[in-house]
């Protein structure tokens, strides 16, 4: 018996290791099954796509079937393989194949919103394969549905409900991942991952195409072959042939024409401007030739703001992706670390502990803004997983991600694998040389996209990327003898491994994400000795180089601690004297973004830096006030101005208006209104007139002096009230208002976290009580100044009659700016879809100089909701009386008719909305109220 024990002991270590390994495999399998069950799909969804013998690097190499249905199955298999995983997920796709994009995808939300009832009805109709009734807002309605109370649609729901859709988003917002996810789910039949998808369309054939490849292919064709007619079809044929799927084309064309396909076009913003017109025309022609087919296109919002890029909105409606909210961030983090526990070599308890630590670090640092971007959140978790550190600066985050991706590519799967750094050491090189090479290659790829090149073999066209021959030639230069065998050995390692640079398809290499490529190109650009001149040469009317330039500035400032060259760039983009055409206005806009990347504190350390910042701020303010550039561009420039500090407002004190068209404000941003009679109501023969506008034809005499705020109260102004603990001081509130505030335990407006950075926009999400309290607080604070208000003056909300006289004037204008509605006069339905910086619509300013009286946000008045006739002194302006209050002016979410000077709406005093703000008046008269 003793001998037996001795024998068992001798084999115990290896036996226990085998048992532990088996138990760990079982544990991981159970976790994977549980995760799959919770996500609503079968546990083995991805298994067939991970190791398909009929697919090699995205190319079909299997037997060609004769049946059309089986041919389409081949197409599905290739697409499922291509979209099986997230390129930056941090878990190697070659380990076991049981994890995929389905496990880590977090649903994205859009700006589209419907009532809960309308959403349910529309999704039921879509699920049954019925024509979807997608209710459009009524532009003549008194109040458009408040989107904060409506049901926001996810991107998947928007695709279900719209047979044609353009999805816009910022860099890294998840556009490409969304298309890959939808394509993968439809290709694999993972029904649980697409709730609400029409039952009749589960056999739908997904087709995923990159418009960057389309643009490259187009540039390689002979000029005589570049007819827009059926150009998209020709590119589709090329893509299928390139993946050895040309035999599927007849079956796929039939499916597209019969409405049994979903065509996904990714990245319109990557199309070269020289070929843009043809690409747009071919996309429109493709859509019109196959109207039954589902069609989704993505683009960065920045580029799509240009009219040259936009498709007809009637045929291609738009949905804008929203940043991640707190719940989405939490779900992403949970899923990520669960995957690490299941497939990434960590114990489940370790993964859970890491997830908790990561969440705590986000709360402790200033990373919440970065985490709201899906790509940046991915990079944050990637770096944290590998380095156990959280990087708060964008440039440093990309630097860490590149380092991690190279390390994973370097070490391979097994300890005995040849390391890339070992081969580099043979050539007396190291990882810095390899990353520098990647920077140069990324710059080459950036120039590929920015140059209208012709291929050496016209008509064939290659996918965008770095060809193998080009890669080998570049690697040879790293070797002291330019050894070809050494370069080919290094290339073989790139082929075998996923990481910073990998083989996307046979003999074509690319980086795992466009943003990584742009960052590396930015690093290469930053090394240029004539940095400012080179960047100035890349800035054209288009936006292709924008992200690369900003990465270059971020790299210089954050990683190299250098300010001189970024400040020189500002001087080059925004010189002291320049003839300001549209191209130079766009340079000023870019200069503002460069200034944000540098940071005011750093720039202010030197007199030249502070002076250049000041010049950029004043130029951006002039851009906003002048009405130059396309509205979308101007709105984006205004957002940059808000982050730099809008010089139209005080930077200290109460943030009141300080400058208007370059001149100093003389009355705290208040505009004198000429006294006189005013007719408040509307004639019954006016189109879209509401019942509450009728009966006000008797003139109301306003014979006292008063002044109206040039702008609605801004976020920046209200932020001072919040910071001063205005919600905690009883003396600023009316009796009913204090009861409401105390009972709600309110400390700030609704949606304050989302709006507080947009300091030059109107504050929204405020009740009537909050508007009153702000007015009382500001009135008291101004009286404490050395230049206090004269006796008898008072700041308060305007009465309805005062608001109307400001908007209409004594001549009775139909609109604040005149008698006719015009494009570019107001931010109303179909314009921007959100509040805009005050003064952004100079064509809509009243003759007296009061801005935003029509559109942007509905404005609270002092007056109760009572029918006409309007009687001064009848108690309708009593602040202590209960009842709903009148709103005036229309909003970004209301139709053009609501911008008329007679348009009225009403809301309960406790109501808040995303389109509801206020402005103040200054009056000498007590009788008015």
MOBELDA-V106651 format. One record per helix or strand. SS is the DSSP state (2 for helix, 1 for strand). FROM is the first residue (numbers start at 0). LEN is the number of residues. If there is no record, write none. Layout:
ss: (SS	SS)
from: (FROM	FROM)
len: (LEN	LEN)
This chain:
ss: (2	2	1	1	2	2	1	2	1	2	1	2	2	2	1	2	2	2	2	1	2	2	1	2	1	2	2	2	2	2	2	2	1	2	2	1	1	2	2	2	2	2	2	2	2	1	1	1	1	1	1	2	1	1	1	2	2	2	2	2	1	2	1	2	1	1	1	2	1	1	2	1	1	1	1)
from: (1	46	54	58	67	100	108	115	150	154	163	174	190	198	204	210	222	230	245	260	267	272	293	300	317	325	347	367	373	393	419	430	465	467	483	500	507	513	530	545	563	581	599	606	630	648	656	658	662	669	675	690	699	705	713	714	725	729	734	751	760	767	793	799	814	817	836	841	857	884	895	899	903	915	919)
len: (38	4	2	2	15	4	6	12	4	7	6	14	3	3	6	9	3	12	12	6	3	17	7	4	4	18	17	4	14	18	7	20	2	9	13	5	4	13	8	14	10	17	4	20	14	1	1	2	2	4	3	3	3	4	1	9	3	3	10	4	2	17	4	9	1	1	1	3	7	4	4	1	4	2	4)
